[in-house]
Amino acid sequence: MKKNALFFIFILLISACSNKEAQQRDEVGYLTLNISSSTILKSDVNVADFDLCINNGFTDVLKERIGNLPEQIELPVGNYTIEVYSMVFSEPKFEIPFYSGTTNVEIEANQTKKASLVCSQANAGIKVVWSNDFKALYSTYQAQMYCNEGFLNYSSTETRTGYFLPGTINVTILADGQTINGGTVTLDARDMVTLNLSPKETSSGSFSVDISFDHTLNNRELELIVDSDNISNSETSPYTIAQSIARQGENSVWVTGYIVGAKPQASHDFVNGTWLSTNIVIADDIDETNDKNVIFVELPSGTYRNNLNLVENGHLLHQKVLLKGNLAQYQSRAGLRSLTNYSFP
């Protein structure tokens, strides 16, 4: 009799657990996507054509074009990774930059969640420029760029930019039947590299190819902001600059970024202008130059101005900084004011 009672209790416990698990599976929450209208894109790139993929850690639960998405997405309770990308880029192509970005979100029962996601260019570009001396020396010539994913051939008249996945690119020059090893180029995401090819006379009187690299950061960057009222903020989980720009008006928040300059007297050119000691400018990207992608930080007189201004502390340029203050417009741009704390992580 006692064994029968224990067995009955065991069955009830299993049933209760099964019912609870089934109830959790049936619970849903919602995700709302807000796409920033201030994105800077290549002219023929349309955000509505981007693809969105939501994965629960095991499988893709949703794959759809941004333009076809409903205003509110229903999802079962759980943790998800959200990925946005302009295309599937798997091999080198001319004139095809692609953009991607990921973020994570937790969906709770009967709650509408938003998340912040910044999508930036994920590949890199190479453009070839032939010098007049090179053109005068050789009658036929071309350059070939090889990588693990494939290669691109740059003819003597090619003016387009070829795009590659980040990694090592091998350069070969074919000129009047000669095959010349041009060395390698290492690319990071968003690198834009100009290969200036010119002939170089050797000690034997023959000619080789002299290649110079002009590395510049591609500032054409897209931001897809799926902004959340539920993003956690703390000293150990501060806002990025993209999040801070989208959340102007919040007070007593932590923000982190790289010090990239300071606003001068009569413009917003924080890179080339003459710095003032009353502010610093911080960005997510250490090489940022666009004043729409930064936060202008007001430095009140005293400790903060003395310790953080670039006029007297030039060594802080490109230093990562953690600040606490109020997100409020400053000098007609997104700003951080009324500082109450800072550190260098």
N, C-alpha and C positions, 0 to 999 in steps of 0.2 A: 504493500500500500504506500509506504514511504517512497519507494522507487518510482511508483506511478505519479505521485505528487511532484517529485523533482523533475520528472520528464515533462509534465504539463507546464511547470514554471519555465523550463528551458524553451519549450515551444513558444510560449507567450513572449519571452525575451527576443527570440529570433524574429517573431512576427512584428514586434514593436520596432526593432532595428530596421527591418525591411521596409516597414511603412515610413519610417523617418527618412531613409535613403531615397525612397520613391518620391516623398514630398520635396526633398532637396533638389531632386532631378527635375521636378515640375516647376520649381521656382525660377522666375526670370527677372531680369533687370533690363535696362535700356542704355544705349550709347548714342549720343548726339555728336555729329561731326560739324565743326565750324571751320571753314577754310578762309584764311586771311586773303583779303583783296589787295594787299600791298605787296604781293610777291613779285620778284624780279625774275623774269624768265627769258629764254631765247624766244624771239618773236613768234616762231611757228609752234611753240609748245603750249598746249591747252591743258589746264589742270583737270578739266572735266574728263579728259581722256586717260587720266592716270588710273591705275588699278589699285584696289585696296584688298588686302588679305588679312583675315582674322584667324589666328591659330590658338587652340586651347592647350598646346603643348604636346598633343598627340596627332591632331589632324586639322586641316583647314576647315573651319566651320562656315566661312563666308569668303567668296572671291567675287568681286564685282567692280565695274568701272565707277569712278567717283560720280560721274554724271548720272548714273542710273540708281544711285543709292537713295533710299527713303530718308526723310528728315530724322527719323528715329529708328535705330536698329535694335531689335529684340534679341537678347542672348540669354542662355541659361546662366545661372549663378556660377561664378568661377573666375579664374585668372586667365587673361588672354594677352597675346602679343599682336600688336597691330603694325602692319607693314604697308607703306604706300610707295609705289614706284611708277615711273613714267613708261617703262618698257622692260622687257627681258633682254639684257645686254650680255651676250656670251662670246662675241668675237669682235675684232677691230672693225670699225666702220668710219666712213667719212661723214663729217657734219652731224653726228648723232651723240650729243651729250645726253646722259640720262641721270635722273634724279631719284633718290630713294631715302627712306628714313623709317625708323621703327620706334615704338614705345610700348609700354605695358599698361594694362588697366585691370582693375578688379571690379567685376560686376556683382552687385549686391541685390537682393530680392526687392523688387518694387522701387528701385532707385534708378534715377537717370544719371549716368556718369559721363564725364567728358575727360579728355586727356590732352596733354600738350605733346605735339609732335613737330619736329623740325626736319624738313626734307631738303637735302642739299645735293649738289652734283656728286656722283659717286665714281665717275670715270675721269680720265685725264686726256688732254689733247696735245698733239704734236703738229706743228706747222713747219714746212721746209722753205727756206729762202736761199736761192742760189746767187752768189755774188757775181758782179759783172766780169771779174777776172776769171771766175770759173767758166762762165759762159763763153768767154773769148778763147779759153784754152781747149775746151772739149766741144766737139760737134754733136755728140749724142751722150746723154747722161740721165740717170734716174737713181732714186734712193728707195731702198726696201727696209721696212721696219718689221722685225719678227718678234713674236712673243709666244708663250705657251698656247694661247687661244687661236693663233693664226698670224697673218701678216697683211700689211698694206703696201702697195706699190705707189710711190710718188714720182710721176713722170716729170720731165723738165718744165712742163707748163702747169703742173698741179699747184693750185693756190688754196685748196681747201684744207681744213684742219682734220686730221685723223684722230679718232678717239680710241683709247685702249683702257683695259682694266688696270688698276694699280699693279706695279711690278716692274720687272726688268725688261727693257726693249733692246734688242740687238739691231745695230744699224749697219747696212751694207750699201756701198756706193758702186754702181756700174757706170763706167765712163769710157767711151771709145773702146769697148771690149775688155777693159780692165775691171777686175773685181777688187774693191778696196774695202778693207775692214774699218768701219767707222767707230767701233767701240760700242758702248752700251749707255742707255739712259735709264735712270731709275725714276719711276713715276709714283707719286702719291695722288690720292683722290683730289680733284679740283686743280691739279697742276696744269698749267698751260705752258708748253715749252716750244720755243722757236729755235730751230736748228739753222744756224747761219753757216752755209757751206762755202768755203773759199779755198783756192789752191795754195799750197805751201811748198816752196822750193826746199829740197833736201840738200845735204852736203854733196851728194853725187850729181846734182844737177837735174835729177828727175823731180817729179811732183807727187805730192801726197795730198790728202784732203784734211783741212783744218776745220773742225766742227766746234762751234761755241754754242752754249746753252743759255737761253734767256728764260729763266724760271719766273713766272708771275702767277700769282694766285687768281683763279677765276672768281671774280666777285659777283657773277650772275648767279644768284642763289635764290632758291624758292623756299618759302616757309609755309607749311601747312599747319595751322594752329588749331588743334582740337582742344580748346582751352577748358580747364576743369575748375569747378568751384571746390573740388575735393582733393586737389593736389596738396600733399603734405608739405609743410615748410618748417625747417628747423635749422639749427647750426650745422647738423650733420646731413641735412637734406635741403640745401638752399635752392632757390629759384635760379634757373639759367637766365641769361640775358633775354633770350627769346620769350621765355615765360614772363619775365619782368616787364617787357614792353607791352605784352598783352594784358597785364594785370595792374596797370596804373590805377592808383586810388587806394590800394591796400597799404595798411600801416604796420609798422613793426615787423618787417619781414627780413629774412636773410637772403642775400644775393651774392653770387660768385661769378667772376669773370677775369679776363686778362686786362691789365692796364695798357691801353693802346695809344694814349695821348691825353691832351687836355684842350678844352675850347679856348681859342684865342679871343681877342677883344671884339672883333667886328665880323666874325664868320663862324661857321661850324666846321671848318677844316681842321680837325683835331690832329691830323698827321703832319701837315706842312706849315700850319700857322705858328705864330709865336705864343707859346703857352702862357696861360695865367695861372697863378698859384691858388685861385679860388675854386678850382674844380679838377677832376680827372674824368677820363672817359674809359669805360670798360666794355668788353665784348666777349662773345663766346669764342671767337676766332682770334688768335694772337696776331694775325695779319689783316684784320678787318679795316676797311677804309670807307665804308658806306655809313654815313651818319644816321641812316634809318635803322641800322642793325646794332646800335649801341645804346648804352645808358650813360647820360651825363650826370655825374655825381657832384653835388654841391659839398664843398669842404668848409664847414663853419670855422671861424677863427679859433685858434687854440691848438689843442693836441692833434686833432684830425688834419688840419691844414698844415701844421708844422711837420707832421710825420708822413703825410701822403702826397703832398704836392710835388709835381715833377720838376718845377723850377729849381728847387733846392735838393730834390731827391731823384735825380735823373736815372739812377741805377734801378729804380722801380719800374721803368718802362718794360713791358712784356712780362712783368711779375703777376702771378695769379693772386687775387685778393678776395677775401670774404668780408662782406659788409652787412651791417644791419641798420635799417632806417625805414623811411616812408617812401613808397613809390608814388611820386608826384611830378608833374611836368616841370622841367627846369630849362631855362633858356630856349623855350618853345620846342623842346624835344622831350622824349621819354626820359624821366629822371629819377634819381634817388636822393632824398633830402633828409635833414634832421637825423644825422648819423648818431647811433648810440653804441656801436661796437665795431671792431674790425680785427682781422688777423690775416696772416699769410699762410695758407694751408700747404 
